[in-house]
Amino acid sequence: MAGRAGALLFTLLLPIGLATPAVAETPQPFDWTGFYLGYHTGGALDLADVSDPFGAPIFGDEVRSPGPIHGGQIGYSWQSGSFVYGLEAEASLADLEGTNSCFAYSGFYVSANCRRKIDAMGTLTARAGFLLDPDTLVYGKAGLALVYSETTAAPNAEAGAAVRDSGTDFGWTVGAGMERAIGGGWSLKAEYAYLSYDADLSAPASVAQAAPPNGPFGVVAGGPSGLSSDLHQVKLGANYRFGQPGDVALFRPVTEPGMAPGYSLEVGARYTYGWGQFHKDLGLQGKGDYSLASRLTYENTDSNGGEVFARLDTPSGVMVKGVLGGATSGGKMNDEDWDLQFPAAAIPYSNTVSTVDNEIKYGTVDVGYAWWRGQRYSIAPFIGYSQFRQDMDADGCRQIANPNSDCATEIPTSVLGISEDDVWHALRLGSAVTFDVTQRLTFQGEAAYLPYVDFDGTDDHVLRSLVSPESGRGIGVQLEATLSYALTDAFSLGVGGRYWSMWTETGNVNFGGDGIIIPMRYASEQAQLLFQGSYRFSTGGGS
C-alpha cells in the first residue's frame, strides 16, 4: 500500500516539482557540478527464475512481476569539460506483483503456485557520461542494488502448507540514461536500469502419486530452493541542482521567456511488432487464490499491427493526445489443472497445450497541461482513459504432463477448444516528457499509473459447452518512449517501445454461468516495438 500512495503522489509531483524554475531572460551556462536532489516515476518488471530441487520443470519456474515504481534520488556530480561524473543514491517505492507455477517437475506431483511481491528497491551507483551539448548529458551508471520482496509458494489443491520467504536482498545494477537541463537548476531525465539479485525460497512439502493412475498419494518433503532475479526499470524524472543561476518559484507553471506559443498538431502512424501474455489463476471456492485448482496461460508471440496517433498542444498549455490501434498474432496456451478426479484415474497435475489465434484492439485518450514548456522541452501531467480488448481462440489439445489425463489422445488444431474474449478499462494518471537530445533528435516519453482497472471477460470451453462470465478490479502501469529524427521541420521518423501491464486484485468467475462463484486473478502484459512517421502542423512559436 505504501507503493500505491507513492504512485499517486509522485505522478502528480513529477510535472509540478518541489519547485518550478523561473528561467532567466538571458540564459546562463548550466553547471553540472554540485549536489542535486530529484524524483522519478515509471515502471519495473521483475523476472524471477525459481531453482527447482526436484528436477527440470515441465512448465513455469519463472515468475513475472510488473508494476509501478516511484521515488527519489540524491547525488553529487563533477564536470570536467564535456565529461561529467559522480555518485548517486536512489530509492523507490514499488507495487510489483506476479504469479506462476513452480516445482512442476512431474505430472504425478502436485506442484505449487508461486506469488511474488516487491515493495521497495534502491541503488548506490557511480555515474559518468559526456555532454552532447552544454545542456544534454548522456550517461551510464553501475553499482550496488537492494530489493525488498516477499515470495509465497503454496501447494495447489491445498496439498500442503504454504512457505513464505521475505526480506531485503543485495545485488548489483547497471543502467543508462539521458538528462536535459532546462534552466534554473532543473533538468529532466529518462533512464533504464537493470538490477540483478538472488533471494531465498524453500520448496513446500506436497504430495505425489506412488502408483498411477489410481494409486495412493504420499507426502513429498520440501527442499532448499532459491530465486535468481533480473529486474528492469524504466523511469522519467527531474533533478534540481543547488547553486545554479535563476530564481525558483514554488508550484507555478512556466513558459520559457521569449517564447510565443501557438497551436501545434502532430499526427502520425506506426507499425508495431510485439509480444503479449494473458493468464488467469482459478482459486478454490471460498478459499482465495493462493492455492489453485487451475491456471490458463496464453502467450502470444510475433504480433504485427498498426496504429494512428495524434497530439494537440494549445497556446494556453492544454494538451490533448490519443492513440488507436490493433494487432494479430499466433501463440500457445497452457491449461494446467491440479487434483483432477476422473472415473478411471486420479490426476495430481495435468498440463495441455493448444495453439492460439490472438487479436487485440486498444486505444487511449488523455487531457493534460504543459506545466513546463520551452523551445526544446515540455513536461505535462495528464489524466486519461485506456481500453484494451483481446480475443483469443485456443485450437487443438495435447497433453504434456500426465498420460492418464485429458488430451492424452491429441485433438487436432482444426478443432476449437476454448475461446477467451476480454476487455480492460482503465483510468490513467501520468506525465508526458519531451526534450531535444540534439537539434533534430527528440525524445518523447510517458509514464502512466492506472489506479483503477476494470476487467470483464468471457471464457467459453466450447468442447464442454461451458460459458463462464469473468470480472475483476485492479491496477496497472503503462510506459512508452520514442526517439524521432526530424527529416524536415515538419516530418519525422522514429523508433520506440511500449510496455503495458494490468492485473486484478479482486476477481472471480461465475463458473458455467450457474452462480458458482470462484475467486480468480487475471493478468495481462503487452510489449511492443514502435516504428513511426509523423507530421507536425504548427502556428506561432510552438512548444
C-alpha positions as CSV (number, residue, x, y, z in Angstrom):
1,M,0.0,0.0,0.0
2,A,3.0,2.3,0.5
3,G,3.8,1.9,-3.2
4,R,0.1,2.7,-4.0
5,A,0.3,6.0,-2.1
6,G,3.6,6.8,-3.6
7,A,2.3,6.2,-7.1
8,L,-0.4,8.9,-6.7
9,L,2.0,11.3,-5.0
10,F,4.9,11.1,-7.4
11,T,2.7,11.0,-10.6
12,L,1.3,14.4,-9.5
13,L,4.7,15.8,-8.3
14,L,6.7,14.9,-11.4
15,P,5.4,17.7,-13.6
16,I,4.9,20.2,-10.8
17,G,8.1,19.6,-8.8
18,L,9.1,20.6,-5.4
19,A,9.8,24.0,-7.0
20,T,9.4,25.3,-10.5
21,P,12.1,27.2,-12.4
22,A,11.7,30.8,-13.5
23,V,14.1,30.8,-16.4
24,A,16.4,33.8,-16.7
25,E,15.8,36.2,-19.5
26,T,19.4,35.8,-20.5
27,P,20.2,32.1,-20.4
28,Q,23.2,31.2,-18.2
29,P,25.5,28.2,-18.9
30,F,24.4,25.2,-17.0
31,D,27.0,23.9,-14.5
32,W,26.7,20.2,-13.9
33,T,29.0,20.3,-10.8
34,G,27.3,20.2,-7.4
35,F,24.7,18.5,-5.2
36,Y,21.3,17.6,-6.7
37,L,18.1,16.2,-5.5
38,G,15.3,14.7,-7.6
39,Y,12.5,12.3,-8.0
40,H,11.2,9.8,-10.6
41,T,8.2,7.8,-11.7
42,G,7.9,4.8,-14.0
43,G,7.6,1.1,-14.0
44,A,9.5,-2.1,-13.4
45,L,9.4,-5.8,-14.4
46,D,11.0,-8.4,-12.2
47,L,11.8,-11.8,-13.8
48,A,12.5,-14.4,-11.0
49,D,13.8,-17.8,-12.0
50,V,13.0,-20.5,-9.4
51,S,15.6,-23.1,-8.6
52,D,13.7,-26.5,-8.7
53,P,15.2,-29.0,-6.2
54,F,13.2,-31.9,-7.8
55,G,14.3,-31.7,-11.4
56,A,13.7,-29.8,-14.7
57,P,10.2,-28.3,-14.8
58,I,7.5,-29.2,-17.4
59,F,6.3,-25.7,-17.2
60,G,6.7,-22.5,-15.2
61,D,9.5,-21.7,-12.7
62,E,9.7,-18.1,-14.0
63,V,7.6,-15.5,-12.1
64,R,6.9,-12.2,-14.0
65,S,6.1,-9.4,-11.5
66,P,5.3,-6.0,-13.2
67,G,4.2,-2.8,-11.6
68,P,4.7,1.0,-11.0
69,I,7.7,2.5,-9.1
70,H,8.1,6.0,-7.7
71,G,10.9,7.5,-5.7
72,G,13.7,9.9,-5.3
73,Q,17.5,10.3,-5.8
74,I,20.3,12.4,-4.4
75,G,23.8,12.8,-5.8
76,Y,26.9,14.9,-6.5
77,S,28.5,15.5,-9.9
78,W,31.7,16.9,-11.1
79,Q,32.1,18.5,-14.6
80,S,35.4,18.5,-16.4
81,G,34.9,19.9,-19.9
82,S,32.4,17.7,-21.6
83,F,32.9,14.9,-19.1
84,V,30.5,14.6,-16.1
85,Y,30.9,12.0,-13.3
86,G,29.7,11.5,-9.8
87,L,27.8,9.4,-7.2
88,E,24.1,8.8,-6.8
89,A,21.8,7.1,-4.3
90,E,18.3,6.2,-5.3
91,A,15.3,4.8,-3.5
92,S,11.9,3.7,-4.9
93,L,8.6,2.5,-3.5
94,A,7.1,-0.3,-5.7
95,D,3.9,-2.2,-6.3
96,L,5.1,-5.2,-8.2
97,E,3.2,-8.5,-8.2
98,G,3.1,-11.7,-10.2
99,T,2.3,-15.4,-10.1
100,N,3.3,-18.6,-11.9
101,S,3.6,-22.3,-11.4
102,C,6.7,-23.7,-9.7
103,F,8.2,-27.1,-8.9
104,A,6.1,-28.7,-11.7
105,Y,8.6,-31.4,-12.5
106,S,6.1,-34.3,-12.9
107,G,2.5,-35.0,-13.8
108,F,2.3,-37.3,-10.7
109,Y,3.2,-34.5,-8.3
110,V,1.0,-31.6,-7.0
111,S,3.1,-28.6,-7.8
112,A,2.9,-25.1,-6.3
113,N,1.7,-21.6,-7.1
114,C,4.5,-19.1,-6.5
115,R,3.5,-15.5,-5.9
116,R,6.0,-12.6,-5.8
117,K,5.5,-9.1,-4.3
118,I,8.1,-6.3,-4.3
119,D,7.5,-3.2,-2.2
120,A,10.8,-1.3,-2.4
121,M,14.2,-1.1,-4.1
122,G,17.3,1.1,-4.0
123,T,20.7,1.6,-5.6
124,L,24.0,3.2,-4.8
125,T,26.0,3.9,-8.1
126,A,28.8,5.7,-9.7
127,R,27.6,7.7,-12.7
128,A,29.6,9.0,-15.7
129,G,28.8,10.5,-19.1
130,F,29.5,13.1,-21.7
131,L,27.7,16.2,-22.9
132,L,26.3,16.2,-26.4
133,D,25.9,20.0,-25.9
134,P,26.1,22.1,-22.8
135,D,22.6,21.2,-21.8
136,T,22.3,17.5,-22.8
137,L,24.0,14.7,-20.8
138,V,24.2,11.0,-21.9
139,Y,25.4,8.8,-19.1
140,G,25.9,5.3,-17.7
141,K,25.8,4.1,-14.1
142,A,26.8,1.0,-12.1
143,G,26.9,-0.1,-8.5
144,L,25.1,-1.8,-5.7
145,A,21.4,-2.7,-5.6
146,L,18.9,-3.8,-2.9
147,V,15.4,-5.1,-3.2
148,Y,12.7,-5.9,-0.6
149,S,10.5,-8.7,-1.7
150,E,8.2,-11.5,-0.5
151,T,7.7,-14.9,-2.1
152,T,5.0,-17.4,-1.3
153,A,5.0,-21.0,-2.6
154,A,1.6,-22.6,-1.9
155,P,1.0,-26.3,-3.0
156,N,-2.1,-26.3,-5.2
157,A,-5.3,-28.0,-4.4
158,E,-4.4,-27.4,-0.7
159,A,-2.0,-30.4,-0.9
160,G,0.3,-28.9,1.8
161,A,1.1,-25.8,3.8
162,A,2.4,-22.7,2.1
163,V,6.0,-21.5,2.6
164,R,6.7,-17.8,2.7
165,D,10.1,-16.0,2.5
166,S,10.7,-12.3,2.7
167,G,13.5,-9.8,3.3
168,T,16.0,-7.5,1.8
169,D,18.3,-8.9,-0.8
170,F,21.5,-7.3,-2.3
171,G,22.9,-7.4,-5.8
172,W,24.3,-5.2,-8.5
173,T,23.0,-2.8,-11.1
174,V,23.9,-1.1,-14.4
175,G,22.0,1.5,-16.3
176,A,22.0,4.3,-18.8
177,G,20.1,7.5,-19.4
178,M,19.7,11.0,-20.8
179,E,19.4,14.2,-18.9
180,R,18.4,17.6,-20.3
181,A,19.0,20.9,-18.5
182,I,16.1,23.3,-18.7
183,G,17.3,26.2,-16.6
184,G,17.0,27.5,-13.0
185,G,19.0,24.5,-11.7
186,W,16.4,22.0,-13.1
187,S,16.9,19.1,-15.5
188,L,14.6,16.4,-17.0
189,K,15.8,12.7,-17.2
190,A,14.9,9.4,-18.8
191,E,16.6,6.3,-17.6
192,Y,16.8,2.5,-17.9
193,A,18.3,0.4,-15.2
194,Y,18.9,-3.4,-14.7
195,L,19.2,-4.9,-11.3
196,S,20.4,-8.5,-10.6
197,Y,20.0,-10.2,-7.2
198,D,19.2,-13.6,-5.5
199,A,16.5,-14.3,-2.9
200,D,15.7,-17.1,-0.5
201,L,13.0,-19.6,-1.2
202,S,12.1,-23.1,0.0
203,A,10.0,-25.7,-1.8
204,P,7.0,-26.6,0.3
205,A,6.0,-30.2,1.2
206,S,3.4,-31.6,-1.1
207,V,2.1,-34.9,-2.3
208,A,2.8,-37.3,-5.2
209,Q,1.1,-40.4,-6.6
210,A,3.1,-43.5,-6.0
211,A,1.2,-45.9,-8.3
212,P,-0.7,-44.2,-11.2
213,P,-3.4,-43.9,-12.3
214,N,-5.3,-44.7,-9.0
215,G,-2.6,-45.3,-6.5
216,P,-2.4,-43.5,-3.2
217,F,-0.8,-40.1,-2.7
218,G,2.2,-39.9,-0.4
219,V,3.9,-36.9,1.2
220,V,7.0,-35.4,-0.5
221,A,9.2,-33.4,1.8
222,G,10.1,-29.9,0.8
223,G,13.6,-28.8,0.0
224,P,16.0,-25.9,-0.4
225,S,15.4,-23.7,-3.4
226,G,16.0,-20.1,-4.3
227,L,15.4,-17.3,-6.7
228,S,17.6,-15.6,-9.3
229,S,16.0,-12.3,-10.3
230,D,16.5,-9.9,-13.2
231,L,14.7,-6.6,-12.6
232,H,14.2,-4.0,-15.3
233,Q,13.3,-0.4,-14.6
234,V,12.2,2.4,-16.9
235,K,12.0,5.9,-15.3
236,L,11.2,9.5,-16.1
237,G,12.3,12.1,-13.6
238,A,13.6,15.6,-12.7
239,N,16.6,16.8,-10.8
240,Y,17.3,20.1,-9.1
241,R,21.0,21.3,-8.7
242,F,21.7,23.7,-6.0
243,G,23.6,26.9,-6.6
244,Q,22.5,27.4,-10.2
245,P,21.6,30.9,-11.6
246,G,17.9,31.7,-11.9
247,D,15.1,32.3,-9.4
248,V,12.9,29.5,-8.1
249,A,9.2,30.0,-7.9
250,L,7.1,27.5,-5.9
251,F,4.3,25.5,-7.7
252,R,3.5,27.6,-10.7
253,P,3.7,26.8,-14.4
254,V,6.4,28.3,-16.5
255,T,6.7,29.2,-20.2
256,E,10.2,30.0,-21.4
257,P,10.7,33.8,-21.7
258,G,10.8,35.0,-25.3
259,M,8.6,32.0,-26.5
260,A,5.4,32.7,-28.3
261,P,3.4,29.5,-28.0
262,G,1.0,28.7,-30.8
263,Y,-1.1,25.7,-31.8
264,S,0.8,22.5,-32.6
265,L,-0.8,19.4,-34.0
266,E,1.2,16.2,-34.6
267,V,-0.4,13.3,-36.4
268,G,1.3,10.0,-37.3
269,A,1.1,6.3,-37.9
270,R,3.1,3.3,-36.5
271,Y,3.9,-0.2,-37.4
272,T,4.0,-2.4,-34.2
273,Y,5.8,-5.7,-33.5
274,G,5.2,-7.3,-30.2
275,W,4.6,-9.9,-27.6
276,G,1.9,-10.5,-25.1
277,Q,0.7,-12.7,-22.3
278,F,-2.6,-13.2,-20.5
279,H,-3.0,-15.6,-17.6
280,K,-5.7,-16.4,-15.1
281,D,-5.4,-18.2,-11.8
282,L,-8.5,-20.2,-10.7
283,G,-8.6,-20.4,-6.9
284,L,-10.6,-22.6,-4.6
285,Q,-14.2,-21.8,-3.9
286,G,-14.4,-19.8,-0.6
287,K,-10.7,-20.1,0.0
288,G,-9.0,-17.4,-2.1
289,D,-6.5,-17.7,-5.0
290,Y,-3.1,-18.6,-3.3
291,S,-3.6,-22.3,-3.7
292,L,-5.1,-23.1,-7.1
293,A,-7.3,-25.5,-8.9
294,S,-6.3,-24.4,-12.4
295,R,-4.3,-21.8,-14.4
296,L,-4.6,-20.9,-18.1
297,T,-1.6,-19.1,-19.7
298,Y,-2.0,-17.6,-23.1
299,E,1.4,-16.5,-24.6
300,N,1.1,-14.5,-27.9
301,T,4.3,-14.1,-29.9
302,D,5.3,-12.2,-33.0
303,S,2.3,-9.8,-33.1
304,N,2.1,-7.5,-36.1
305,G,-0.2,-4.4,-36.1
306,G,-0.6,-0.8,-36.8
307,E,-1.9,2.3,-35.1
308,V,-2.5,6.0,-35.6
309,F,-1.7,8.7,-33.0
310,A,-2.2,12.5,-32.6
311,R,-1.3,15.2,-30.1
312,L,-2.6,18.8,-30.0
313,D,-0.9,21.5,-27.9
314,T,-2.6,24.8,-27.5
315,P,-1.3,28.3,-26.7
316,S,-2.8,28.1,-23.2
317,G,-0.8,25.0,-22.4
318,V,-3.7,22.5,-22.7
319,M,-2.7,19.3,-24.3
320,V,-4.9,16.5,-25.8
321,K,-3.4,13.3,-27.2
322,G,-4.5,9.8,-28.1
323,V,-3.7,6.5,-29.9
324,L,-5.9,3.9,-31.7
325,G,-4.5,0.6,-32.9
326,G,-4.7,-3.2,-33.2
327,A,-2.6,-6.3,-33.9
328,T,-2.9,-10.0,-34.6
329,S,-0.6,-12.9,-33.7
330,G,-0.3,-16.6,-33.1
331,G,0.9,-18.3,-29.9
332,K,0.1,-21.1,-27.5
333,M,-2.0,-21.7,-24.4
334,N,-1.1,-23.9,-21.4
335,D,-4.0,-25.2,-19.4
336,E,-2.9,-26.5,-16.0
337,D,-5.1,-28.4,-13.6
338,W,-4.4,-29.9,-10.2
339,D,-6.1,-32.8,-8.4
340,L,-8.4,-33.8,-11.2
341,Q,-10.7,-36.8,-10.4
342,F,-11.8,-39.0,-13.3
343,P,-13.7,-42.3,-13.0
344,A,-10.7,-44.3,-14.1
345,A,-7.8,-42.1,-12.8
346,A,-6.8,-39.5,-10.1
347,I,-4.6,-36.8,-11.7
348,P,-2.2,-34.8,-9.5
349,Y,-1.2,-32.5,-12.3
350,S,-2.3,-32.0,-15.9
351,N,-0.9,-29.6,-18.5
352,T,-2.3,-29.4,-22.0
353,V,-1.0,-27.2,-24.9
354,S,-3.1,-25.6,-27.6
355,T,-2.3,-23.2,-30.5
356,V,-3.7,-19.7,-30.2
357,D,-5.1,-17.2,-32.7
358,N,-4.9,-13.8,-31.0
359,E,-6.4,-10.3,-31.9
360,I,-6.0,-7.1,-29.8
361,K,-7.6,-3.7,-30.2
362,Y,-6.7,-0.7,-28.0
363,G,-7.0,3.0,-27.6
364,T,-6.1,5.8,-25.1
365,V,-7.2,9.4,-24.8
366,D,-5.6,11.9,-22.5
367,V,-6.0,15.6,-21.5
368,G,-3.2,17.4,-19.8
369,Y,-1.5,20.7,-19.2
370,A,2.1,21.6,-20.2
371,W,3.4,22.8,-16.8
372,W,6.9,23.5,-18.0
373,R,7.5,24.3,-21.7
374,G,10.2,25.8,-23.8
375,Q,11.5,25.7,-27.3
376,R,13.3,22.4,-26.7
377,Y,11.3,20.8,-23.9
378,S,7.9,20.3,-22.2
379,I,6.5,18.3,-19.4
380,A,2.8,17.8,-19.0
381,P,0.7,15.9,-16.4
382,F,-2.4,14.2,-17.8
383,I,-5.5,12.3,-16.9
384,G,-6.9,9.9,-19.4
385,Y,-8.7,6.7,-20.3
386,S,-7.4,3.4,-21.7
387,Q,-9.3,0.5,-23.3
388,F,-7.7,-2.8,-24.3
389,R,-9.7,-5.6,-26.0
390,Q,-8.4,-9.1,-26.6
391,D,-10.0,-12.1,-28.3
392,M,-8.1,-15.5,-28.2
393,D,-9.1,-18.8,-29.7
394,A,-7.3,-21.9,-28.4
395,D,-7.3,-24.7,-31.0
396,G,-6.5,-28.4,-30.5
397,C,-5.1,-30.0,-27.3
398,R,-2.0,-32.0,-26.5
399,Q,-1.1,-33.4,-23.0
400,I,2.5,-32.8,-21.9
401,A,2.4,-33.8,-18.2
402,N,0.3,-36.8,-17.4
403,P,-0.7,-39.6,-19.9
404,N,-3.7,-40.5,-17.9
405,S,-5.3,-37.1,-18.1
406,D,-7.4,-35.4,-20.8
407,C,-5.9,-34.8,-24.3
408,A,-3.7,-37.9,-23.9
409,T,-5.1,-38.6,-27.4
410,E,-4.2,-35.4,-29.2
411,I,-7.1,-33.3,-30.5
412,P,-6.1,-31.7,-33.9
413,T,-5.6,-27.9,-34.2
414,S,-8.6,-27.8,-36.6
415,V,-10.9,-28.1,-33.6
416,L,-11.7,-25.0,-31.5
417,G,-11.4,-25.9,-27.8
418,I,-11.6,-22.7,-25.8
419,S,-12.2,-19.0,-26.6
420,E,-11.4,-16.1,-24.3
421,D,-12.9,-12.6,-25.0
422,D,-11.8,-9.8,-22.7
423,V,-11.9,-6.0,-22.2
424,W,-9.9,-3.9,-19.8
425,H,-10.9,-0.3,-18.9
426,A,-8.5,1.9,-17.0
427,L,-8.1,5.4,-15.6
428,R,-4.7,6.8,-16.5
429,L,-2.7,9.3,-14.3
430,G,0.6,10.2,-15.8
431,S,3.2,12.6,-17.1
432,A,4.4,13.2,-20.7
433,V,8.0,14.4,-21.2
434,T,9.5,15.8,-24.4
435,F,13.0,17.2,-24.9
436,D,15.5,17.6,-27.7
437,V,18.6,15.4,-27.5
438,T,20.2,17.2,-30.4
439,Q,19.0,19.8,-32.9
440,R,16.9,17.2,-34.8
441,L,16.7,14.2,-32.4
442,T,13.8,14.4,-29.9
443,F,12.9,12.1,-27.0
444,Q,9.3,11.6,-26.0
445,G,8.3,9.5,-23.1
446,E,5.3,8.9,-20.8
447,A,4.6,7.0,-17.6
448,A,1.0,6.4,-16.6
449,Y,-0.1,4.8,-13.3
450,L,-3.5,3.0,-13.6
451,P,-5.1,3.4,-10.1
452,Y,-8.4,1.9,-11.3
453,V,-8.7,-1.0,-13.7
454,D,-11.9,-2.8,-14.6
455,F,-11.8,-6.3,-16.2
456,D,-14.7,-8.1,-17.9
457,G,-14.3,-11.3,-19.8
458,T,-16.0,-14.5,-21.1
459,D,-14.4,-18.0,-21.1
460,D,-16.1,-20.4,-23.5
461,H,-15.0,-24.1,-23.1
462,V,-16.5,-25.0,-26.4
463,L,-16.0,-28.7,-26.2
464,R,-17.6,-28.8,-22.8
465,S,-20.4,-26.3,-23.6
466,L,-19.3,-24.3,-20.6
467,V,-19.6,-20.5,-20.8
468,S,-18.3,-18.6,-17.7
469,P,-18.6,-14.8,-17.2
470,E,-15.5,-13.2,-15.6
471,S,-14.9,-9.9,-13.8
472,G,-12.3,-8.1,-11.6
473,R,-10.8,-4.9,-10.3
474,G,-7.2,-4.0,-10.1
475,I,-4.3,-1.6,-11.1
476,G,-1.6,-1.3,-13.7
477,V,1.1,0.6,-15.4
478,Q,1.7,1.9,-18.9
479,L,5.1,3.1,-20.3
480,E,6.1,4.5,-23.7
481,A,9.3,6.1,-25.1
482,T,10.3,7.1,-28.6
483,L,13.3,8.7,-30.3
484,S,12.4,10.6,-33.5
485,Y,14.6,12.3,-36.1
486,A,13.3,15.4,-37.9
487,L,14.0,15.0,-41.6
488,T,12.3,18.4,-42.2
489,D,10.9,21.0,-39.7
490,A,7.6,19.1,-40.0
491,F,8.2,15.5,-40.9
492,S,9.9,13.0,-38.5
493,L,10.7,9.3,-38.4
494,G,11.1,7.5,-35.1
495,V,11.5,4.2,-33.2
496,G,10.5,3.3,-29.7
497,G,8.9,0.9,-27.3
498,R,5.8,0.4,-25.2
499,Y,5.0,-1.8,-22.2
500,W,1.6,-2.2,-20.7
501,S,0.6,-4.3,-17.7
502,M,-2.7,-4.7,-15.8
503,W,-3.9,-7.2,-13.2
504,T,-6.8,-7.7,-10.9
505,E,-6.5,-7.6,-7.1
506,T,-10.1,-8.8,-6.6
507,G,-11.8,-11.0,-9.2
508,N,-14.0,-14.0,-9.7
509,V,-15.6,-16.3,-12.3
510,N,-19.2,-17.3,-12.5
511,F,-18.3,-20.9,-13.3
512,G,-20.6,-22.1,-16.1
513,G,-22.9,-19.2,-15.6
514,D,-24.7,-21.2,-12.9
515,G,-24.0,-18.9,-9.9
516,I,-20.9,-20.9,-8.7
517,I,-18.6,-18.0,-7.8
518,I,-14.9,-18.9,-7.6
519,P,-12.0,-16.4,-6.9
520,M,-9.8,-15.7,-9.8
521,R,-6.8,-13.5,-10.6
522,Y,-6.4,-12.1,-14.1
523,A,-3.2,-10.5,-15.5
524,S,-2.2,-9.1,-18.9
525,E,1.1,-7.9,-20.4
526,Q,1.8,-6.3,-23.7
527,A,5.3,-5.2,-25.1
528,Q,5.7,-3.6,-28.5
529,L,8.4,-2.1,-30.7
530,L,7.2,1.0,-32.5
531,F,8.3,2.3,-35.9
532,Q,6.6,5.6,-36.7
533,G,6.3,8.5,-39.1
534,S,4.7,11.8,-38.1
535,Y,3.9,15.3,-39.5
536,R,3.5,18.4,-37.4
537,F,1.3,21.4,-38.2
538,S,2.0,24.5,-36.1
539,T,1.4,28.2,-35.8
540,G,3.3,30.7,-33.6
541,G,6.3,29.7,-31.6
542,G,5.2,26.1,-30.9
543,S,6.3,24.1,-27.9
